[in-house]
């Protein structure tokens, strides 16, 4: 298993540009989520999905869209980038089973909006 | 609203025990988690505890939960230099759903 992969690792955008952060997992996890991490703060939930075709908003959803057309992929779209969206973005997946809970986080995408 | 608080920094000597503390406000929290983040990396789930437990031990890690005081702690026995990292606690009402994170405690292990 490759775990949770994220692309790109780094990105610089100008204000107003749009882009998509990619996230994929090959573990057949139903639950996936996107977080942003700002300096000195914990992670804040942007959007999450409990399965293909189902998405919902987290704590800080404004300015972001998501879709979940397959179990494997959960892309995050920035519609019109703003400097306030400069952050590190983490994608995560989760599986809860008889043996307990398993969570995996991707390595992160570092985004700078000028 | 939900709030999770952690101290910012902890310094410990190699071989000693580390204790990282966390407090939370939501009495309906059901799952409580500890994560480790090394520089430039994502979060690694270390361990978690259900709210109906008061202790969980996993090798060098011991989690203590005081539900009455809404206080969670992570004890790392025989702390090693590889344990230097930022540690986050988090809570949720259901397994892994809508995690609320603390701000993280930076642990520095001195030789």
HADDOCK unambig.tbl for C-alpha pairs under 7 A between the chains (distance, minus, plus):
assign (segid A and resid 40 and name CA) (segid B and resid 103 and name CA) 6.23 0.50 0.50
assign (segid A and resid 41 and name CA) (segid B and resid 103 and name CA) 4.34 0.50 0.50
assign (segid A and resid 41 and name CA) (segid B and resid 104 and name CA) 6.89 0.50 0.50
assign (segid A and resid 42 and name CA) (segid B and resid 101 and name CA) 5.19 0.50 0.50
assign (segid A and resid 42 and name CA) (segid B and resid 102 and name CA) 5.30 0.50 0.50
assign (segid A and resid 42 and name CA) (segid B and resid 103 and name CA) 4.17 0.50 0.50
assign (segid A and resid 42 and name CA) (segid B and resid 104 and name CA) 6.07 0.50 0.50
assign (segid A and resid 43 and name CA) (segid B and resid 101 and name CA) 5.85 0.50 0.50
assign (segid A and resid 45 and name CA) (segid B and resid 98 and name CA) 6.78 0.50 0.50
assign (segid A and resid 58 and name CA) (segid B and resid 98 and name CA) 6.93 0.50 0.50
assign (segid A and resid 90 and name CA) (segid B and resid 42 and name CA) 6.95 0.50 0.50
assign (segid A and resid 94 and name CA) (segid B and resid 96 and name CA) 6.89 0.50 0.50
assign (segid A and resid 103 and name CA) (segid B and resid 45 and name CA) 6.41 0.50 0.50
assign (segid A and resid 104 and name CA) (segid B and resid 44 and name CA) 6.90 0.50 0.50
assign (segid A and resid 105 and name CA) (segid B and resid 42 and name CA) 5.61 0.50 0.50
assign (segid A and resid 105 and name CA) (segid B and resid 43 and name CA) 5.72 0.50 0.50
assign (segid A and resid 105 and name CA) (segid B and resid 44 and name CA) 6.81 0.50 0.50
assign (segid A and resid 106 and name CA) (segid B and resid 42 and name CA) 5.71 0.50 0.50
assign (segid A and resid 107 and name CA) (segid B and resid 41 and name CA) 5.14 0.50 0.50
assign (segid A and resid 107 and name CA) (segid B and resid 42 and name CA) 4.51 0.50 0.50
assign (segid A and resid 108 and name CA) (segid B and resid 41 and name CA) 6.99 0.50 0.50
assign (segid A and resid 108 and name CA) (segid B and resid 42 and name CA) 6.02 0.50 0.50
